[in-house]
Amino acid sequence: MKIVFLDAATLGSDADFTPISSKGELTLYDYTPSELIKERISGAEIVIVNKTVITADIIDSSSNLKKICVAATGINNIDTEHARLKGIPVLNVAAYSTKSVTQITFSALLSLACNMVQHDRAVKCGEYSGKGMFTWLNAPFHELSGKNIGIIGMGTIGQEVAKVATAFGMNVSYFSTSGTSHCAKYPSLSLEELLKWSDVVSVHAPLNDKTNRLIGEKELIMMKKSAFLLNMGRGGIVCEKALADAIDNEVIAGAAVDVYTVEPIPEDHPFLKVKRADRLILTPHIAWTSIEAREALIRGVALNI
């Protein structure tokens, strides 16, 4: 069986593809420009992609194609309807990164909430040493215990975030982006109610017609001035210019973002011009990428094959 992975480099140079190569003759390409896709999948029975776009035209070009495996959870880069009409299954891997995303979510939240950037800088620049006192109290912080966290998207990751938040002593509520409040363990609120109630708003939803630009200027103004916004879902859910302005104008206390409308972000992105850089934590779409998560992802692709 001929298997082709079109963008294997997205899983890292340390990735071990043995579980997949044991299923057939595997050809790995680091990246594949659109003009080379048809040539590279010619004769392949299984095509694996992470973010490479597979259009109807590409599907039609490969007469041997039997299955498209997505090395991710989201499948919006595949023309799934055309694949269905052609009888070609499109299989993703769900829940492989739950622990990884949750860990990065709280890494970012704790850094913001505890003013870790300022504390680190105070020691390294000598300000702490120059004070002559054993402690440095110029960047006070609050405990998470007793604070409210509103989760947008109570799926597998959202529920894991809720579980960890509960361990910190936080109060949990959520907004269902689908309109169906399926999780009875926590209160379900309207978006407006959630934004006004929350000390932390954490986004863990897919990008679709209901979530595109869900959080804009109007919604950010609803939040507490002391609140933090975390986006570990998809970039298009939060209006990026509005968020940058909200931080500069102290509409909210800070934010952490791992996903962007355009990836990688351009050099003139508004996030890179925020004046209070310590109030905005940016990570390069890595919440899903723990070593364990990527190993689980490869096993999941192999299982789908």
BALOBA-1460 file (C-alpha; in Angstrom, 3 decimals):
// residues 305
<rec num="1" residu="m" x="0.000" y="0.000" z="0.000"/>
<rec num="2" residu="k" x="1.432" y="3.371" z="-1.042"/>
<rec num="3" residu="i" x="1.159" y="6.091" z="1.629"/>
<rec num="4" residu="v" x="2.184" y="9.721" z="1.099"/>
<rec num="5" residu="f" x="2.501" y="12.334" z="3.863"/>
<rec num="6" residu="l" x="2.532" y="15.755" z="2.210"/>
<rec num="7" residu="d" x="3.588" y="17.971" z="5.150"/>
<rec num="8" residu="a" x="5.341" y="15.700" z="7.615"/>
<rec num="9" residu="a" x="7.576" y="18.498" z="8.932"/>
<rec num="10" residu="t" x="4.559" y="19.955" z="10.739"/>
<rec num="11" residu="l" x="4.919" y="17.109" z="13.240"/>
<rec num="12" residu="g" x="8.528" y="18.018" z="13.999"/>
<rec num="13" residu="s" x="11.991" y="16.758" z="13.100"/>
<rec num="14" residu="d" x="11.891" y="14.465" z="16.138"/>
<rec num="15" residu="a" x="8.749" y="12.625" z="15.001"/>
<rec num="16" residu="d" x="8.916" y="8.839" z="14.761"/>
<rec num="17" residu="f" x="6.737" y="7.676" z="11.870"/>
<rec num="18" residu="t" x="7.325" y="3.947" z="12.448"/>
<rec num="19" residu="p" x="3.664" y="3.235" z="13.363"/>
<rec num="20" residu="i" x="2.646" y="4.631" z="9.948"/>
<rec num="21" residu="s" x="5.482" y="3.129" z="7.901"/>
<rec num="22" residu="s" x="4.560" y="-0.302" z="9.281"/>
<rec num="23" residu="k" x="1.273" y="-0.005" z="7.367"/>
<rec num="24" residu="g" x="2.815" y="0.270" z="3.903"/>
<rec num="25" residu="e" x="5.296" y="2.065" z="1.673"/>
<rec num="26" residu="l" x="5.543" y="5.515" z="3.249"/>
<rec num="27" residu="t" x="6.904" y="8.583" z="1.452"/>
<rec num="28" residu="l" x="7.467" y="11.687" z="3.571"/>
<rec num="29" residu="y" x="7.612" y="15.242" z="2.252"/>
<rec num="30" residu="d" x="8.462" y="18.056" z="4.660"/>
<rec num="31" residu="y" x="6.151" y="20.480" z="2.833"/>
<rec num="32" residu="t" x="4.316" y="20.360" z="-0.456"/>
<rec num="33" residu="p" x="3.520" y="23.480" z="-2.498"/>
<rec num="34" residu="s" x="0.110" y="23.399" z="-4.138"/>
<rec num="35" residu="e" x="1.564" y="22.966" z="-7.621"/>
<rec num="36" residu="l" x="3.255" y="19.689" z="-6.611"/>
<rec num="37" residu="i" x="0.384" y="17.999" z="-4.758"/>
<rec num="38" residu="k" x="-1.066" y="16.134" z="-7.740"/>
<rec num="39" residu="e" x="2.327" y="14.849" z="-8.794"/>
<rec num="40" residu="r" x="3.262" y="13.671" z="-5.302"/>
<rec num="41" residu="i" x="0.017" y="11.821" z="-4.587"/>
<rec num="42" residu="s" x="-0.082" y="10.131" z="-7.981"/>
<rec num="43" residu="g" x="-0.619" y="6.417" z="-7.398"/>
<rec num="44" residu="a" x="-1.047" y="6.814" z="-3.650"/>
<rec num="45" residu="e" x="-3.834" y="4.930" z="-1.891"/>
<rec num="46" residu="i" x="-3.486" y="6.850" z="1.376"/>
<rec num="47" residu="v" x="-2.742" y="10.569" z="1.573"/>
<rec num="48" residu="i" x="-1.853" y="12.132" z="4.928"/>
<rec num="49" residu="v" x="-1.955" y="15.877" z="5.497"/>
<rec num="50" residu="n" x="-1.890" y="18.217" z="8.446"/>
<rec num="51" residu="k" x="-2.614" y="21.653" z="6.982"/>
<rec num="52" residu="t" x="-2.099" y="21.070" z="3.242"/>
<rec num="53" residu="v" x="-5.305" y="21.933" z="1.372"/>
<rec num="54" residu="i" x="-6.930" y="19.089" z="-0.560"/>
<rec num="55" residu="t" x="-9.463" y="20.432" z="-3.066"/>
<rec num="56" residu="a" x="-11.990" y="18.626" z="-5.239"/>
<rec num="57" residu="d" x="-9.656" y="19.006" z="-8.203"/>
<rec num="58" residu="i" x="-6.842" y="17.301" z="-6.312"/>
<rec num="59" residu="i" x="-9.135" y="14.480" z="-5.205"/>
<rec num="60" residu="d" x="-10.239" y="13.922" z="-8.806"/>
<rec num="61" residu="s" x="-6.629" y="13.814" z="-10.012"/>
<rec num="62" residu="s" x="-5.772" y="10.644" z="-8.084"/>
<rec num="63" residu="s" x="-7.544" y="7.532" z="-9.367"/>
<rec num="64" residu="n" x="-5.985" y="5.240" z="-6.731"/>
<rec num="65" residu="l" x="-6.897" y="7.365" z="-3.722"/>
<rec num="66" residu="k" x="-8.812" y="5.348" z="-1.113"/>
<rec num="67" residu="k" x="-8.505" y="7.402" z="2.063"/>
<rec num="68" residu="i" x="-7.454" y="10.851" z="3.290"/>
<rec num="69" residu="c" x="-5.973" y="10.893" z="6.784"/>
<rec num="70" residu="v" x="-5.699" y="14.235" z="8.547"/>
<rec num="71" residu="a" x="-2.912" y="14.479" z="11.117"/>
<rec num="72" residu="a" x="-5.017" y="16.845" z="13.196"/>
<rec num="73" residu="t" x="-8.516" y="17.205" z="14.617"/>
<rec num="74" residu="g" x="-9.771" y="19.922" z="12.265"/>
<rec num="75" residu="i" x="-10.573" y="18.913" z="8.686"/>
<rec num="76" residu="n" x="-11.532" y="22.290" z="7.205"/>
<rec num="77" residu="n" x="-8.573" y="22.052" z="4.782"/>
<rec num="78" residu="i" x="-10.245" y="19.119" z="2.997"/>
<rec num="79" residu="d" x="-13.156" y="19.294" z="0.559"/>
<rec num="80" residu="t" x="-14.994" y="16.705" z="2.637"/>
<rec num="81" residu="e" x="-18.216" y="16.884" z="0.640"/>
<rec num="82" residu="h" x="-16.455" y="16.058" z="-2.618"/>
<rec num="83" residu="a" x="-14.518" y="13.276" z="-0.906"/>
<rec num="84" residu="r" x="-17.815" y="11.862" z="0.367"/>
<rec num="85" residu="l" x="-19.321" y="11.946" z="-3.116"/>
<rec num="86" residu="k" x="-16.287" y="10.042" z="-4.397"/>
<rec num="87" residu="g" x="-16.573" y="7.469" z="-1.609"/>
<rec num="88" residu="i" x="-13.259" y="8.488" z="-0.029"/>
<rec num="89" residu="p" x="-13.289" y="8.577" z="3.786"/>
<rec num="90" residu="v" x="-11.674" y="11.562" z="5.497"/>
<rec num="91" residu="l" x="-10.408" y="10.518" z="8.920"/>
<rec num="92" residu="n" x="-9.054" y="12.835" z="11.612"/>
<rec num="93" residu="v" x="-7.595" y="12.156" z="15.059"/>
<rec num="94" residu="a" x="-9.656" y="13.454" z="17.965"/>
<rec num="95" residu="a" x="-8.630" y="14.127" z="21.573"/>
<rec num="96" residu="y" x="-4.918" y="13.396" z="21.088"/>
<rec num="97" residu="s" x="-3.843" y="16.839" z="22.391"/>
<rec num="98" residu="t" x="-6.268" y="17.376" z="25.276"/>
<rec num="99" residu="k" x="-3.643" y="17.253" z="28.033"/>
<rec num="100" residu="s" x="-1.157" y="19.267" z="25.994"/>
<rec num="101" residu="v" x="-3.563" y="22.124" z="25.226"/>
<rec num="102" residu="t" x="-4.777" y="22.203" z="28.821"/>
<rec num="103" residu="q" x="-1.207" y="22.437" z="30.099"/>
<rec num="104" residu="i" x="-0.342" y="25.342" z="27.796"/>
<rec num="105" residu="t" x="-3.623" y="27.049" z="28.717"/>
<rec num="106" residu="f" x="-2.709" y="27.082" z="32.384"/>
<rec num="107" residu="s" x="0.953" y="27.869" z="31.704"/>
<rec num="108" residu="a" x="-0.204" y="31.041" z="29.962"/>
<rec num="109" residu="l" x="-2.870" y="31.851" z="32.548"/>
<rec num="110" residu="l" x="-0.496" y="31.418" z="35.501"/>
<rec num="111" residu="s" x="2.136" y="33.554" z="33.806"/>
<rec num="112" residu="l" x="-0.393" y="36.340" z="33.281"/>
<rec num="113" residu="a" x="-2.117" y="36.053" z="36.627"/>
<rec num="114" residu="c" x="1.150" y="35.925" z="38.602"/>
<rec num="115" residu="n" x="2.923" y="38.652" z="36.589"/>
<rec num="116" residu="m" x="5.776" y="36.231" z="35.926"/>
<rec num="117" residu="v" x="7.325" y="38.339" z="33.155"/>
<rec num="118" residu="q" x="7.655" y="41.346" z="35.450"/>
<rec num="119" residu="h" x="8.999" y="39.291" z="38.345"/>
<rec num="120" residu="d" x="11.563" y="37.593" z="36.131"/>
<rec num="121" residu="r" x="12.667" y="40.948" z="34.729"/>
<rec num="122" residu="a" x="12.959" y="42.507" z="38.200"/>
<rec num="123" residu="v" x="15.522" y="39.895" z="39.222"/>
<rec num="124" residu="k" x="17.482" y="39.837" z="35.949"/>
<rec num="125" residu="c" x="17.747" y="43.621" z="35.556"/>
<rec num="126" residu="g" x="18.982" y="44.105" z="39.120"/>
<rec num="127" residu="e" x="15.967" y="45.990" z="40.436"/>
<rec num="128" residu="y" x="15.290" y="43.316" z="43.059"/>
<rec num="129" residu="s" x="18.919" y="43.261" z="44.232"/>
<rec num="130" residu="g" x="19.005" y="47.035" z="44.491"/>
<rec num="131" residu="k" x="16.016" y="47.265" z="46.827"/>
<rec num="132" residu="g" x="17.812" y="45.783" z="49.830"/>
<rec num="133" residu="m" x="14.731" y="43.834" z="50.915"/>
<rec num="134" residu="f" x="14.158" y="40.074" z="50.741"/>
<rec num="135" residu="t" x="11.027" y="40.429" z="48.592"/>
<rec num="136" residu="w" x="9.809" y="42.645" z="45.728"/>
<rec num="137" residu="l" x="6.160" y="43.709" z="45.733"/>
<rec num="138" residu="n" x="5.900" y="46.038" z="42.754"/>
<rec num="139" residu="a" x="3.805" y="43.606" z="40.654"/>
<rec num="140" residu="p" x="1.108" y="42.283" z="43.008"/>
<rec num="141" residu="f" x="-1.016" y="39.347" z="41.925"/>
<rec num="142" residu="h" x="-4.269" y="37.623" z="42.845"/>
<rec num="143" residu="e" x="-4.888" y="33.940" z="43.510"/>
<rec num="144" residu="l" x="-6.947" y="31.939" z="41.014"/>
<rec num="145" residu="s" x="-8.864" y="30.304" z="43.835"/>
<rec num="146" residu="g" x="-12.354" y="31.755" z="44.072"/>
<rec num="147" residu="k" x="-12.191" y="33.416" z="40.652"/>
<rec num="148" residu="n" x="-14.614" y="32.727" z="37.791"/>
<rec num="149" residu="i" x="-13.508" y="31.028" z="34.587"/>
<rec num="150" residu="g" x="-15.838" y="31.059" z="31.599"/>
<rec num="151" residu="i" x="-15.073" y="28.467" z="28.958"/>
<rec num="152" residu="i" x="-16.176" y="29.026" z="25.372"/>
<rec num="153" residu="g" x="-16.589" y="25.560" z="23.881"/>
<rec num="154" residu="m" x="-17.146" y="22.778" z="26.413"/>
<rec num="155" residu="g" x="-15.817" y="19.907" z="24.317"/>
<rec num="156" residu="t" x="-13.131" y="17.438" z="25.351"/>
<rec num="157" residu="i" x="-10.493" y="20.124" z="25.896"/>
<rec num="158" residu="g" x="-12.927" y="22.547" z="27.512"/>
<rec num="159" residu="q" x="-13.962" y="19.902" z="30.015"/>
<rec num="160" residu="e" x="-10.330" y="19.104" z="30.857"/>
<rec num="161" residu="v" x="-9.658" y="22.816" z="31.392"/>
<rec num="162" residu="a" x="-12.726" y="22.946" z="33.645"/>
<rec num="163" residu="k" x="-11.412" y="20.015" z="35.686"/>
<rec num="164" residu="v" x="-8.032" y="21.667" z="36.249"/>
<rec num="165" residu="a" x="-9.676" y="25.014" z="37.016"/>
<rec num="166" residu="t" x="-11.787" y="23.296" z="39.652"/>
<rec num="167" residu="a" x="-8.604" y="21.893" z="41.218"/>
<rec num="168" residu="f" x="-7.365" y="25.494" z="41.521"/>
<rec num="169" residu="g" x="-10.606" y="26.344" z="43.344"/>
<rec num="170" residu="m" x="-12.108" y="28.312" z="40.464"/>
<rec num="171" residu="n" x="-15.802" y="28.580" z="39.646"/>
<rec num="172" residu="v" x="-16.618" y="27.224" z="36.179"/>
<rec num="173" residu="s" x="-19.317" y="28.167" z="33.673"/>
<rec num="174" residu="y" x="-19.423" y="27.805" z="29.904"/>
<rec num="175" residu="f" x="-20.957" y="29.077" z="26.698"/>
<rec num="176" residu="s" x="-22.051" y="26.468" z="24.171"/>
<rec num="177" residu="t" x="-21.065" y="27.621" z="20.696"/>
<rec num="178" residu="s" x="-23.317" y="24.970" z="19.154"/>
<rec num="179" residu="g" x="-26.342" y="26.194" z="21.080"/>
<rec num="180" residu="t" x="-26.726" y="22.862" z="22.857"/>
<rec num="181" residu="s" x="-25.817" y="22.893" z="26.557"/>
<rec num="182" residu="h" x="-24.752" y="19.257" z="26.707"/>
<rec num="183" residu="c" x="-22.506" y="19.412" z="29.789"/>
<rec num="184" residu="a" x="-24.668" y="19.230" z="32.886"/>
<rec num="185" residu="k" x="-21.721" y="19.339" z="35.294"/>
<rec num="186" residu="y" x="-21.288" y="23.113" z="34.946"/>
<rec num="187" residu="p" x="-23.721" y="26.025" z="34.469"/>
<rec num="188" residu="s" x="-24.334" y="27.135" z="30.887"/>
<rec num="189" residu="l" x="-24.560" y="30.893" z="30.283"/>
<rec num="190" residu="s" x="-25.268" y="33.128" z="27.328"/>
<rec num="191" residu="l" x="-22.181" y="34.706" z="25.813"/>
<rec num="192" residu="e" x="-22.989" y="38.109" z="27.317"/>
<rec num="193" residu="e" x="-23.588" y="36.597" z="30.753"/>
<rec num="194" residu="l" x="-20.355" y="34.637" z="30.587"/>
<rec num="195" residu="l" x="-18.243" y="37.616" z="29.527"/>
<rec num="196" residu="k" x="-19.607" y="39.821" z="32.319"/>
<rec num="197" residu="w" x="-19.239" y="37.071" z="34.960"/>
<rec num="198" residu="s" x="-15.774" y="35.783" z="34.148"/>
<rec num="199" residu="d" x="-12.404" y="36.714" z="35.590"/>
<rec num="200" residu="v" x="-10.895" y="34.464" z="32.935"/>
<rec num="201" residu="v" x="-12.404" y="33.682" z="29.521"/>
<rec num="202" residu="s" x="-10.823" y="30.653" z="27.859"/>
<rec num="203" residu="v" x="-11.630" y="29.829" z="24.221"/>
<rec num="204" residu="h" x="-11.575" y="26.165" z="23.168"/>
<rec num="205" residu="a" x="-13.995" y="26.107" z="20.238"/>
<rec num="206" residu="p" x="-13.643" y="25.198" z="16.552"/>
<rec num="207" residu="l" x="-13.841" y="27.880" z="13.892"/>
<rec num="208" residu="n" x="-17.130" y="27.791" z="12.019"/>
<rec num="209" residu="d" x="-19.976" y="30.072" z="10.976"/>
<rec num="210" residu="k" x="-21.137" y="30.399" z="14.582"/>
<rec num="211" residu="t" x="-17.733" y="31.207" z="16.078"/>
<rec num="212" residu="n" x="-16.082" y="33.328" z="13.380"/>
<rec num="213" residu="r" x="-15.301" y="36.734" z="14.976"/>
<rec num="214" residu="l" x="-17.331" y="35.727" z="18.022"/>
<rec num="215" residu="i" x="-15.263" y="38.024" z="20.241"/>
<rec num="216" residu="g" x="-14.889" y="41.571" z="18.966"/>
<rec num="217" residu="e" x="-14.760" y="45.084" z="20.373"/>
<rec num="218" residu="k" x="-18.320" y="44.957" z="21.699"/>
<rec num="219" residu="e" x="-17.735" y="41.674" z="23.519"/>
<rec num="220" residu="l" x="-14.381" y="42.748" z="24.986"/>
<rec num="221" residu="i" x="-16.007" y="45.835" z="26.482"/>
<rec num="222" residu="m" x="-18.437" y="43.519" z="28.310"/>
<rec num="223" residu="m" x="-15.551" y="41.867" z="30.169"/>
<rec num="224" residu="k" x="-14.187" y="42.996" z="33.528"/>
<rec num="225" residu="k" x="-11.204" y="45.343" z="33.362"/>
<rec num="226" residu="s" x="-9.381" y="42.841" z="35.574"/>
<rec num="227" residu="a" x="-10.167" y="39.852" z="33.320"/>
<rec num="228" residu="f" x="-7.893" y="37.757" z="31.119"/>
<rec num="229" residu="l" x="-8.766" y="36.304" z="27.711"/>
<rec num="230" residu="l" x="-7.128" y="33.073" z="26.539"/>
<rec num="231" residu="n" x="-7.499" y="31.852" z="22.955"/>
<rec num="232" residu="m" x="-6.311" y="28.298" z="22.380"/>
<rec num="233" residu="g" x="-9.096" y="27.513" z="19.884"/>
<rec num="234" residu="r" x="-8.773" y="29.177" z="16.484"/>
<rec num="235" residu="g" x="-7.490" y="32.601" z="15.494"/>
<rec num="236" residu="g" x="-10.591" y="33.758" z="13.669"/>
<rec num="237" residu="i" x="-12.744" y="33.443" z="16.784"/>
<rec num="238" residu="v" x="-11.232" y="36.597" z="18.322"/>
<rec num="239" residu="c" x="-10.887" y="39.859" z="16.387"/>
<rec num="240" residu="e" x="-7.149" y="40.405" z="16.703"/>
<rec num="241" residu="k" x="-7.055" y="44.180" z="16.184"/>
<rec num="242" residu="a" x="-9.818" y="44.631" z="18.761"/>
<rec num="243" residu="l" x="-7.919" y="42.497" z="21.271"/>
<rec num="244" residu="a" x="-4.683" y="44.432" z="20.750"/>
<rec num="245" residu="d" x="-6.567" y="47.707" z="21.267"/>
<rec num="246" residu="a" x="-8.307" y="46.321" z="24.369"/>
<rec num="247" residu="i" x="-4.955" y="45.555" z="25.985"/>
<rec num="248" residu="d" x="-3.405" y="48.916" z="25.078"/>
<rec num="249" residu="n" x="-6.490" y="50.778" z="26.337"/>
<rec num="250" residu="e" x="-6.730" y="48.621" z="29.487"/>
<rec num="251" residu="v" x="-10.202" y="47.406" z="28.589"/>
<rec num="252" residu="i" x="-9.069" y="44.007" z="29.937"/>
<rec num="253" residu="a" x="-6.053" y="43.086" z="32.060"/>
<rec num="254" residu="g" x="-4.324" y="40.845" z="29.537"/>
<rec num="255" residu="a" x="-4.506" y="37.962" z="27.106"/>
<rec num="256" residu="a" x="-2.710" y="34.840" z="25.930"/>
<rec num="257" residu="v" x="-2.968" y="33.670" z="22.331"/>
<rec num="258" residu="d" x="-1.660" y="30.527" z="20.634"/>
<rec num="259" residu="v" x="-3.651" y="30.677" z="17.376"/>
<rec num="260" residu="y" x="-3.940" y="33.327" z="14.683"/>
<rec num="261" residu="t" x="-6.099" y="34.200" z="11.697"/>
<rec num="262" residu="v" x="-3.008" y="33.997" z="9.452"/>
<rec num="263" residu="e" x="-0.252" y="31.595" z="10.494"/>
<rec num="264" residu="p" x="2.526" y="32.429" z="10.898"/>
<rec num="265" residu="i" x="1.548" y="35.974" z="11.792"/>
<rec num="266" residu="p" x="2.877" y="38.758" z="9.518"/>
<rec num="267" residu="e" x="5.527" y="41.151" z="10.784"/>
<rec num="268" residu="d" x="3.042" y="44.039" z="10.912"/>
<rec num="269" residu="h" x="0.494" y="42.142" z="13.033"/>
<rec num="270" residu="p" x="-1.200" y="44.330" z="15.685"/>
<rec num="271" residu="f" x="-0.188" y="41.871" z="18.428"/>
<rec num="272" residu="l" x="3.464" y="42.679" z="17.757"/>
<rec num="273" residu="k" x="2.803" y="46.388" z="18.326"/>
<rec num="274" residu="v" x="1.051" y="46.153" z="21.703"/>
<rec num="275" residu="k" x="2.619" y="48.647" z="24.122"/>
<rec num="276" residu="r" x="2.175" y="46.472" z="27.222"/>
<rec num="277" residu="a" x="3.912" y="43.391" z="25.861"/>
<rec num="278" residu="d" x="3.991" y="41.818" z="29.327"/>
<rec num="279" residu="r" x="0.186" y="41.771" z="29.255"/>
<rec num="280" residu="l" x="0.029" y="39.727" z="26.047"/>
<rec num="281" residu="i" x="1.557" y="36.259" z="25.920"/>
<rec num="282" residu="l" x="2.014" y="34.912" z="22.394"/>
<rec num="283" residu="t" x="2.966" y="31.338" z="21.532"/>
<rec num="284" residu="p" x="3.486" y="29.971" z="17.985"/>
<rec num="285" residu="h" x="0.520" y="27.561" z="17.718"/>
<rec num="286" residu="i" x="2.207" y="24.990" z="19.950"/>
<rec num="287" residu="a" x="-0.493" y="24.095" z="22.480"/>
<rec num="288" residu="w" x="-1.142" y="20.816" z="20.628"/>
<rec num="289" residu="t" x="2.530" y="19.848" z="20.299"/>
<rec num="290" residu="s" x="3.710" y="18.122" z="23.456"/>
<rec num="291" residu="i" x="5.921" y="15.148" z="22.667"/>
<rec num="292" residu="e" x="3.259" y="12.826" z="24.044"/>
<rec num="293" residu="a" x="0.499" y="14.471" z="21.986"/>
<rec num="294" residu="r" x="2.428" y="14.140" z="18.727"/>
<rec num="295" residu="e" x="3.214" y="10.509" z="19.491"/>
<rec num="296" residu="a" x="-0.499" y="9.903" z="20.103"/>
<rec num="297" residu="l" x="-1.330" y="11.710" z="16.857"/>
<rec num="298" residu="i" x="0.962" y="9.461" z="14.818"/>
<rec num="299" residu="r" x="-0.537" y="6.371" z="16.464"/>
<rec num="300" residu="g" x="-4.001" y="7.711" z="15.662"/>
<rec num="301" residu="v" x="-3.157" y="8.210" z="11.992"/>
<rec num="302" residu="a" x="-1.736" y="4.679" z="11.835"/>
<rec num="303" residu="l" x="-4.913" y="3.322" z="13.409"/>
<rec num="304" residu="n" x="-7.032" y="5.191" z="10.848"/>
<rec num="305" residu="i" x="-5.002" y="3.663" z="8.040"/>
